[in-house]
Amino acid sequence: MRRSAPSVHTELSPAARIGALTGTAEAVQEDRMFHRGEHAVTDAPTLDEDLLVEPVARRRPWVEFFASTPGRLSMLGIALIAAVIAAGAITSAAVGARQQRVETLRTHTEPLANAAQALYSSLSIADAAAITSFISGGGGVESSTGAEQFTQAIGDASNALVTATNGVSSQDAESLALLSDVVRDLAEYFNLVATAQANDRAGNPVGVAYLADASALMQDTILPLAERLYVHQAEAVAETQTHTAQLPAAAFTVTAAALVALVLAQLYLIRKSKRRFNPGLAVATLLMAGLLLWLIAGSLVSTSASEHARTEGTQPINAVARARILAQQARADETLAILQRGSDTQSEVDYARHSQALSDELTRQLESSHGRAAEQHLRDAVTARDGWLAAHRDIEGALERGDYPTAAAIAAGSGSGTSSTQFAALDESLRNAIERLRNDEASAVTDVYRSMSALAVGSMIIGVSCGFAVGGGIWPRLNEYH
């Protein structure tokens, strides 16, 4: 009897049953994955997403270096070296520029201003001497006692003109134009004076008219040009002194900042290295502190000397120069009025105006607290002015009486009480006052130059030395990390 094979009953999973019903291959495949042996096994490996970890992106090497302590120390050292060298360089540049301005003032600007003032005075004296020679009736400039004064004044004017021409900068268009106009008009002035001399020698009265035209050209055109030149150069002197009196703010700021940075760097190293003293940074700090103190002391001395040069030199010089110009204008008015025998009332009006302005300027300067070095010369000028005014009153009295010879003798004579002698004493006193004030100003300007003469080089040396000291202080700390 045949036995039948036992039937194998396999329990299908729900998915297989659905697959059997739907006939999809995916369900059969899932069933195979569900039953394989006693454990469920999948045909393909699976990965638990919860176990995934994103890789950490590595930083660049240089970023890691500068984030480390050695990197920070390196950056600190470089920054400090740059700061101290910059402090030395900026201080050196600032002081060097200041020294250059002082040197330009001493050798160029101030001598040019004095040459302009001397040019004005010499031309004015020459004009007055030419007129005085005609008043004296000596046959013109060449044969009169005024010939020597005229020749001397023209020589002084020529020297001053050469000095001014050689000293003026090629970029100073205004001064060059003024000098060019003076030279051109002087040629015309000399032609008029020569024509006046020729007519006077020939006995022609028209010589007086030519001389009056020459004097008008001098007073109305040439002297105003010379005065403008002097004012322009005097303003340049005052401007330069104002700049030299200012403190070098940039140098102070950078030097003080470098000193603070050195102090903070030492505090940082104390905290990092647990050491209380860093020889290199300590030396650099002392050097930078010394530079700052040197800069402060030199600047204070320089500023004080610049202020002294301005208040005791430049300002009084300008005031005395104005007084001298007023005196020469008044003298020209006086001589021209006598030459025209008192018929020109405008000359008398101008004389009164200029002489009053002269008296006011001298009084104001004597009452001022500045310019004490020239006080005695100014007092001598006041005495001479009083004598000159007295002589002029005598001239006016003689002209009112119609006594022209007496008026001419008082105006052009050589006696102690004459107008010519008193004016010469006044002009000499004012010239001596200017020279005394110039010497005082030059001494102060020299003090300005000397007060910071070594600082320009010394600041650069200190800056470089501080750089080496900083390097010597940082390097041993870096070696500790090698």
DOVEXZA-903946 format. One line per field, with one value per residue (C-alpha): residue number from 1; residue in three letters; x, y negated, z negated. Coordinates in steps of 0.02 Angstrom, whole numbers, plus 50000, padded with zeros to 5 digits. Layout:
% residues N
seq <- NUM,... $
type <- ALA,... $
px <- X,... $
py <- Y,... $
pz <- Z,... $
END
This chain:
% residues 482
seq <- 1,2,3,4,5,6,7,8,9,10,11,12,13,14,15,16,17,18,19,20,21,22,23,24,25,26,27,28,29,30,31,32,33,34,35,36,37,38,39,40,41,42,43,44,45,46,47,48,49,50,51,52,53,54,55,56,57,58,59,60,61,62,63,64,65,66,67,68,69,70,71,72,73,74,75,76,77,78,79,80,81,82,83,84,85,86,87,88,89,90,91,92,93,94,95,96,97,98,99,100,101,102,103,104,105,106,107,108,109,110,111,112,113,114,115,116,117,118,119,120,121,122,123,124,125,126,127,128,129,130,131,132,133,134,135,136,137,138,139,140,141,142,143,144,145,146,147,148,149,150,151,152,153,154,155,156,157,158,159,160,161,162,163,164,165,166,167,168,169,170,171,172,173,174,175,176,177,178,179,180,181,182,183,184,185,186,187,188,189,190,191,192,193,194,195,196,197,198,199,200,201,202,203,204,205,206,207,208,209,210,211,212,213,214,215,216,217,218,219,220,221,222,223,224,225,226,227,228,229,230,231,232,233,234,235,236,237,238,239,240,241,242,243,244,245,246,247,248,249,250,251,252,253,254,255,256,257,258,259,260,261,262,263,264,265,266,267,268,269,270,271,272,273,274,275,276,277,278,279,280,281,282,283,284,285,286,287,288,289,290,291,292,293,294,295,296,297,298,299,300,301,302,303,304,305,306,307,308,309,310,311,312,313,314,315,316,317,318,319,320,321,322,323,324,325,326,327,328,329,330,331,332,333,334,335,336,337,338,339,340,341,342,343,344,345,346,347,348,349,350,351,352,353,354,355,356,357,358,359,360,361,362,363,364,365,366,367,368,369,370,371,372,373,374,375,376,377,378,379,380,381,382,383,384,385,386,387,388,389,390,391,392,393,394,395,396,397,398,399,400,401,402,403,404,405,406,407,408,409,410,411,412,413,414,415,416,417,418,419,420,421,422,423,424,425,426,427,428,429,430,431,432,433,434,435,436,437,438,439,440,441,442,443,444,445,446,447,448,449,450,451,452,453,454,455,456,457,458,459,460,461,462,463,464,465,466,467,468,469,470,471,472,473,474,475,476,477,478,479,480,481,482 $
type <- MET,ARG,ARG,SER,ALA,PRO,SER,VAL,HIS,THR,GLU,LEU,SER,PRO,ALA,ALA,ARG,ILE,GLY,ALA,LEU,THR,GLY,THR,ALA,GLU,ALA,VAL,GLN,GLU,ASP,ARG,MET,PHE,HIS,ARG,GLY,GLU,HIS,ALA,VAL,THR,ASP,ALA,PRO,THR,LEU,ASP,GLU,ASP,LEU,LEU,VAL,GLU,PRO,VAL,ALA,ARG,ARG,ARG,PRO,TRP,VAL,GLU,PHE,PHE,ALA,SER,THR,PRO,GLY,ARG,LEU,SER,MET,LEU,GLY,ILE,ALA,LEU,ILE,ALA,ALA,VAL,ILE,ALA,ALA,GLY,ALA,ILE,THR,SER,ALA,ALA,VAL,GLY,ALA,ARG,GLN,GLN,ARG,VAL,GLU,THR,LEU,ARG,THR,HIS,THR,GLU,PRO,LEU,ALA,ASN,ALA,ALA,GLN,ALA,LEU,TYR,SER,SER,LEU,SER,ILE,ALA,ASP,ALA,ALA,ALA,ILE,THR,SER,PHE,ILE,SER,GLY,GLY,GLY,GLY,VAL,GLU,SER,SER,THR,GLY,ALA,GLU,GLN,PHE,THR,GLN,ALA,ILE,GLY,ASP,ALA,SER,ASN,ALA,LEU,VAL,THR,ALA,THR,ASN,GLY,VAL,SER,SER,GLN,ASP,ALA,GLU,SER,LEU,ALA,LEU,LEU,SER,ASP,VAL,VAL,ARG,ASP,LEU,ALA,GLU,TYR,PHE,ASN,LEU,VAL,ALA,THR,ALA,GLN,ALA,ASN,ASP,ARG,ALA,GLY,ASN,PRO,VAL,GLY,VAL,ALA,TYR,LEU,ALA,ASP,ALA,SER,ALA,LEU,MET,GLN,ASP,THR,ILE,LEU,PRO,LEU,ALA,GLU,ARG,LEU,TYR,VAL,HIS,GLN,ALA,GLU,ALA,VAL,ALA,GLU,THR,GLN,THR,HIS,THR,ALA,GLN,LEU,PRO,ALA,ALA,ALA,PHE,THR,VAL,THR,ALA,ALA,ALA,LEU,VAL,ALA,LEU,VAL,LEU,ALA,GLN,LEU,TYR,LEU,ILE,ARG,LYS,SER,LYS,ARG,ARG,PHE,ASN,PRO,GLY,LEU,ALA,VAL,ALA,THR,LEU,LEU,MET,ALA,GLY,LEU,LEU,LEU,TRP,LEU,ILE,ALA,GLY,SER,LEU,VAL,SER,THR,SER,ALA,SER,GLU,HIS,ALA,ARG,THR,GLU,GLY,THR,GLN,PRO,ILE,ASN,ALA,VAL,ALA,ARG,ALA,ARG,ILE,LEU,ALA,GLN,GLN,ALA,ARG,ALA,ASP,GLU,THR,LEU,ALA,ILE,LEU,GLN,ARG,GLY,SER,ASP,THR,GLN,SER,GLU,VAL,ASP,TYR,ALA,ARG,HIS,SER,GLN,ALA,LEU,SER,ASP,GLU,LEU,THR,ARG,GLN,LEU,GLU,SER,SER,HIS,GLY,ARG,ALA,ALA,GLU,GLN,HIS,LEU,ARG,ASP,ALA,VAL,THR,ALA,ARG,ASP,GLY,TRP,LEU,ALA,ALA,HIS,ARG,ASP,ILE,GLU,GLY,ALA,LEU,GLU,ARG,GLY,ASP,TYR,PRO,THR,ALA,ALA,ALA,ILE,ALA,ALA,GLY,SER,GLY,SER,GLY,THR,SER,SER,THR,GLN,PHE,ALA,ALA,LEU,ASP,GLU,SER,LEU,ARG,ASN,ALA,ILE,GLU,ARG,LEU,ARG,ASN,ASP,GLU,ALA,SER,ALA,VAL,THR,ASP,VAL,TYR,ARG,SER,MET,SER,ALA,LEU,ALA,VAL,GLY,SER,MET,ILE,ILE,GLY,VAL,SER,CYS,GLY,PHE,ALA,VAL,GLY,GLY,GLY,ILE,TRP,PRO,ARG,LEU,ASN,GLU,TYR,HIS $
px <- 50000,50077,50096,50068,50199,50162,50097,50200,50100,50190,50110,50112,50139,50007,50112,50131,49947,49920,50052,49966,49807,49884,50020,50151,50332,50372,50262,50345,50515,50463,50406,50575,50653,50532,50563,50736,50778,50729,50783,50729,50868,50867,50950,51038,51129,51042,51118,51042,51034,51039,51219,51275,51397,51450,51640,51718,51794,51977,52034,52175,52348,52380,52214,52260,52431,52366,52234,52369,52474,52634,52535,52466,52637,52704,52565,52595,52780,52752,52623,52734,52885,52782,52711,52878,52962,52813,52824,53007,52980,52831,52918,53073,52971,52872,53027,53121,52982,52981,53169,53155,53028,53138,53290,53190,53133,53310,53399,53265,53100,53161,53311,53197,53074,53217,53280,53107,53103,53279,53228,53084,53190,53334,53221,53130,53294,53358,53203,53216,53402,53365,53236,53348,53488,53373,53314,53494,53519,53684,53658,53577,53613,53787,53856,53754,53783,53641,53743,53827,53663,53580,53721,53728,53540,53539,53679,53585,53427,53522,53594,53424,53348,53480,53454,53267,53279,53399,53302,53126,53061,53024,52852,52814,52732,52669,52840,52921,52791,52817,53005,52987,52874,52997,53143,53043,52981,53152,53222,53091,53125,53311,53274,53163,53295,53430,53320,53289,53476,53513,53383,53439,53620,53560,53462,53293,53154,53070,53194,53087,52937,53035,53094,52916,52861,53002,52954,52771,52820,52923,52791,52637,52701,52874,52865,52690,52757,52904,52786,52674,52828,52878,52703,52693,52859,52819,52658,52759,52875,52727,52645,52803,52825,52644,52675,52837,52750,52623,52652,52679,52513,52539,52708,52636,52488,52587,52724,52600,52500,52658,52702,52528,52539,52704,52632,52479,52589,52689,52531,52475,52640,52635,52467,52522,52698,52675,52831,52833,52972,53013,53183,53158,52989,53047,53192,53077,52955,53093,53158,52986,52950,53116,53069,52902,52983,53116,52980,52880,53031,53096,52924,52896,53065,53039,52864,52921,53065,52950,52828,52970,53031,52857,52810,52982,53047,52928,52785,52894,52996,52839,52783,52952,52962,52791,52853,53007,52901,52786,52936,53007,52838,52824,53000,52958,52801,52902,53039,52916,52815,52974,53029,52864,52884,52732,52612,52562,52444,52415,52596,52568,52410,52502,52646,52527,52440,52600,52687,52536,52529,52716,52691,52548,52650,52799,52689,52599,52762,52837,52680,52681,52754,52844,53004,53091,53261,53242,53164,53313,53323,53138,53159,53299,53182,53049,53177,53231,53049,53015,53165,53109,52933,53006,53115,52964,52868,53013,53002,52817,52846,52980,52868,52724,52838,52894,53072,53112,53303,53279,53154,53273,53419,53318,53259,53425,53557,53680,53659,53602,53429,53392,53256,53381,53488,53341,53264,53431,53439,53261,53292,53454,53366,53228,53354,53453,53292,53253,53428,53419,53251,53313,53459,53340,53227,53373,53433,53259,53245,53414,53351,53201,53316,53435,53298,53249,53402,53452,53276,53249,53390,53372,53188,53227,53369,53257,53118,53234,53312,53139,53102,53255,53211,53034,53103,53224,53082,52958,53078,53122,52937,52908,53052,52965,52833,52956 $
py <- 50000,49839,49704,49527,49392,49283,49115,48967,48825,48658,48518,48364,48193,48065,47980,48146,48173,48000,48037,48198,48105,47958,48054,47922,47974,47851,47943,48111,48032,47960,48132,48204,48071,48110,48299,48366,48491,48447,48262,48127,48082,47951,47974,47799,47724,47580,47428,47350,47163,47127,47187,47064,46926,46784,46768,46614,46493,46462,46279,46215,46230,46043,46015,46148,46067,45893,45963,46044,45958,45957,45878,45745,45707,45692,45573,45472,45457,45403,45274,45202,45192,45103,44983,44931,44910,44810,44700,44665,44635,44518,44420,44405,44345,44219,44148,44146,44047,43927,43905,43873,43735,43655,43664,43585,43447,43415,43417,43363,43289,43170,43104,43076,42978,42872,42843,42782,42662,42602,42578,42466,42364,42342,42285,42164,42094,42076,41980,41865,41837,41790,41662,41595,41563,41453,41361,41322,41242,41329,41360,41529,41693,41710,41550,41536,41605,41725,41812,41927,41971,42000,42111,42209,42234,42293,42415,42483,42498,42594,42715,42742,42768,42899,42987,42990,43050,43191,43241,43245,43417,43454,43511,43344,43262,43112,43062,43088,42976,42841,42845,42836,42683,42598,42625,42560,42405,42368,42349,42216,42132,42117,42043,41909,41868,41856,41739,41634,41624,41571,41433,41375,41361,41263,41147,41200,41192,41339,41450,41435,41499,41651,41684,41668,41796,41913,41895,41926,42085,42140,42099,42156,42308,42375,42360,42438,42585,42602,42589,42726,42835,42807,42841,43001,43065,43010,43111,43261,43242,43233,43385,43488,43442,43489,43662,43688,43640,43781,43946,44100,44184,44334,44375,44360,44472,44612,44612,44616,44754,44859,44836,44891,45042,45094,45083,45186,45316,45340,45367,45496,45589,45587,45674,45800,45843,45819,45712,45538,45465,45467,45385,45349,45265,45173,45097,45052,44970,44866,44812,44762,44669,44578,44532,44463,44360,44297,44249,44158,44063,44017,43963,43853,43769,43749,43679,43557,43497,43480,43378,43268,43242,43192,43078,43003,43003,43010,42908,42765,42765,42742,42600,42511,42539,42457,42311,42293,42297,42163,42055,42068,42027,41875,41820,41834,41730,41598,41581,41580,41441,41337,41372,41301,41155,41202,41187,41370,41378,41564,41601,41511,41611,41774,41722,41690,41857,41959,41872,41899,42084,42094,42021,42140,42291,42244,42213,42378,42472,42395,42438,42616,42755,42826,42772,42723,42754,42599,42486,42369,42349,42308,42176,42099,42101,42008,41876,41855,41847,41705,41610,41642,41580,41423,41393,41417,41285,41167,41209,41172,41006,40957,41003,40903,40752,40784,40818,40963,40960,40983,41122,41208,41190,41269,41410,41453,41383,41482,41394,41481,41403,41426,41539,41641,41679,41722,41835,41923,41954,42019,42136,42200,42237,42332,42428,42474,42531,42644,42718,42748,42835,42937,42999,43048,43135,43227,43287,43355,43440,43520,43586,43660,43750,43814,43873,44014,44029,44202,44268,44299,44428,44485,44531,44646,44729,44755,44827,44956,44998,45026,45145,45250,45246,45307,45448,45495,45501,45603,45730,45824,45845,45919,46041,46114,46189,46274 $
pz <- 50000,50055,49927,49987,49958,49815,49861,49814,49752,49754,49668,49776,49706,49729,49861,49955,49949,50019,50149,50194,50216,50308,50397,50363,50357,50222,50096,50136,50116,49947,49892,49935,49831,49688,49676,49699,49569,49393,49407,49526,49645,49781,49946,49936,49785,49697,49603,49450,49486,49301,49299,49434,49375,49490,49505,49422,49550,49508,49494,49600,49524,49515,49427,49299,49277,49244,49127,49023,48891,48997,49138,49025,48957,49134,49182,49023,49059,49240,49188,49051,49165,49297,49166,49091,49260,49322,49167,49199,49385,49363,49226,49334,49483,49380,49297,49463,49546,49400,49413,49600,49571,49438,49553,49695,49577,49517,49685,49808,49748,49613,49712,49860,49751,49684,49861,49911,49763,49804,49986,49935,49815,49937,50078,49964,49900,50078,50128,49977,50012,50192,50138,49999,50123,50227,50071,50022,50193,50224,50408,50400,50319,50389,50314,50154,49981,50015,50150,50027,49944,50112,50175,50012,50011,50192,50153,50003,50106,50241,50113,50036,50207,50251,50084,50107,50287,50243,50088,50156,50204,50386,50330,50245,50395,50297,50231,50401,50482,50351,50373,50562,50548,50428,50547,50696,50606,50532,50707,50744,50577,50612,50784,50705,50572,50706,50808,50653,50619,50797,50794,50623,50681,50831,50718,50786,50655,50741,50650,50494,50591,50651,50474,50409,50539,50486,50303,50345,50437,50288,50157,50252,50346,50300,50111,50101,50201,50082,49934,50005,50028,49847,49781,49884,49817,49639,49648,49708,49557,49437,49518,49505,49323,49288,49362,49266,49104,49123,49034,49145,49102,49217,49139,48964,49006,49087,48955,48812,48898,48921,48737,48682,48798,48721,48545,48594,48680,48520,48420,48548,48537,48348,48353,48486,48430,48242,48241,48168,48274,48459,48486,48671,48654,48498,48596,48740,48619,48539,48708,48770,48608,48629,48807,48749,48611,48733,48857,48723,48657,48829,48888,48736,48755,48942,48921,48787,48896,49047,48945,48883,49061,49114,48970,48933,49111,49257,49185,49117,49277,49380,49267,49274,49462,49481,49376,49485,49643,49571,49525,49701,49777,49665,49712,49897,49869,49776,49906,50051,49969,49945,50124,50184,50062,49959,50104,50095,49948,49978,49930,49765,49734,49773,49660,49515,49543,49556,49410,49297,49346,49308,49134,49099,49154,49047,48895,48919,48936,48779,48681,48744,48638,48790,48872,48710,48789,48899,48767,48754,48943,48948,48813,48916,49064,48965,48915,49096,49152,49030,49098,49276,49241,49162,49315,49428,49331,49363,49549,49551,49465,49590,49737,49665,49656,49835,49776,49892,49866,49678,49706,49828,49707,49567,49680,49764,49646,49544,49377,49219,49222,49406,49472,49573,49420,49309,49440,49465,49277,49278,49424,49347,49181,49270,49374,49217,49134,49281,49279,49091,49108,49255,49152,49012,49135,49218,49047,49007,49177,49149,48982,49073,49193,49060,48941,49059,49170,49103,49084,49269,49273,49093,49111,49258,49163,49011,49119,49198,49030,48957,49101,49059,48874,48910,49017,48879,48754,48859,48934,48773,48735,48908,48885,48734,48850,48969 $
END
